[in-house]
Amino acid sequence: MPNPAAPLDLLLLPTWLVPVEPAGVVLQAHGVGVRDGRIAYIGPREEALKLAASEVRELPGCLLSPGLINAHGHAAMTLFRGLADDLPLMTWLEEHIWPAEGRWVDEAFVRDGTDLAIAEQLKGGITCFSDMYFFPKVASERIHESGIRAQIAIPILDFPIPGARDTDHALHQGVELFNDLKHHPRITVAFGPHAPYTVSDENLEKIRVLAEELDAAIHMHVQETAFEVQQSLEQRGERPLARLAHLGLLGPRMQAVHMTQVSDEDLTLLVETNTSVIHCPESNLKLASGFCPVERLWQAGVNVAVGTDGAASNNDLDLLGETRTAALLAKAVAGCATALDAHRALRMATLNGARALGLDAAIGSLEPGKAADMVAFDLSGLAQQPIYDPVSQLIYASGRDCVKHVWVAGKQLLDERRLTRLDEQQLHATATAWGKRIGGHTE
């Protein structure tokens, strides 16, 4: 039991406490104590109430869990939400998104789009997200101000991009930002080579060397479509994942996003190298990219996390909804109703995400010593009744509108569904203004 002489900053008393680790556990009549931004106590309610605490918060009808982790997205693309819907991936990218980015993306776009994305994610219970987009330094400033936690993946391609005149310039900026933020309590920096078909062996080799030197993660779209795999076989005589293996990029630091195409050889590589897969089911469905075989990966021992992808291809940053889709889709793909049950789905959206981002020592589960990144879901609504298993009700019967409170490192960023640091009216007005500008010039 913690020292009663050292008061807690905050004591939370939810109806259900779901720590995620140990797996499958739901605690009732328990409390969580927070001190100095970290979880200092988890124990029975009666014992918790004997502790001195600056603030005691009853959370009746609420399920308290670790904050959700959105392991892949392009935050500022919220400003392209709905711009080019119902198109296949390469048409969507080459004829619509890349031209729009060339025309509109600058520091102001990234600032305003990132703010909008952070607000949407906090309101949906997301306490940590991975962002792979242009002008990463601008995004880092918005993340710092907002109080949310994030991994910033520096975008790297073989051609000029907004904010970087060439690959070496992008890498230089990435190393600079990595060094600037290496002691930041909430922001980590990774390298984000866009995809195997947009980054050469020479540049992937540079990324590998830097990632090893800095012990930085690598975040990359890999085997998103059957076409990508076929093209690689025709041009290089091997699958993209095999190519990355030969280049030495696979390993615990590698975050392979999408992976809708998984052969037996791919599975062996993922398992042997301990590479994480980040599953984006709704974006994959909308772009008809394919189905990541989540249950097959999970049963083989691959760490699978979940991401929303960008709002231009999803079209929301709703990780709770994404997780529900992931659970339902996993069953259909596996042909098995027991695939990815509700408790494992929640684990995929929390601890597995933390593990993929290399942050599992700090976040992803509610355990003493970890950062107090938490979300309270209100399950008192009519649509959630009756409650037999609160985690099942959360995944299968609840929407992100049930997110009531959010804390990151013990600081409350959403209180009674209201953002504490961001001005919703201002965000709305700014996004509307961007929409009028872009919508009037989409040729």
Secondary structure, DSSP 4 states (H G I P E B T S, - for coil): ---TTS-BSEEEEEEEE--SSSTT--EESEEEEEETTEEEEEEEHHHHTTS-BS-EEEEEEEEEEEPEEE-S--GGGGGGTTSS-S--HHHIIIIIIHHHHHHH-SHHHHHHHHHHHHHHHHHTTEEEEEE--SSHHHHHHHHHHH--EEEEEEEE-SS-BTTBSSHHHHHHHHHHHHHHHTT-SSEEEEEEE--TTTS-HHHHHHHHHHHHHHT--EEEEES-SHHHHHHHHHHHSS-HHHHHHHTT--STTEEEEE-----HHHHHHHHHHT-EEEE-HHHHHHTT-----HHHHHHHT--EEE----TTSSS---HHHHHHHHHHHHHHHHT-TTTT-HHHHHHHTTHHHHHHTT-TTTSSS--TTSB--EEEEE--SGGG-S-S-HHHHHHHH--GGGEEEEEETTEEEEETTEESSS-HHHHHHHHHHHHHHHHT---
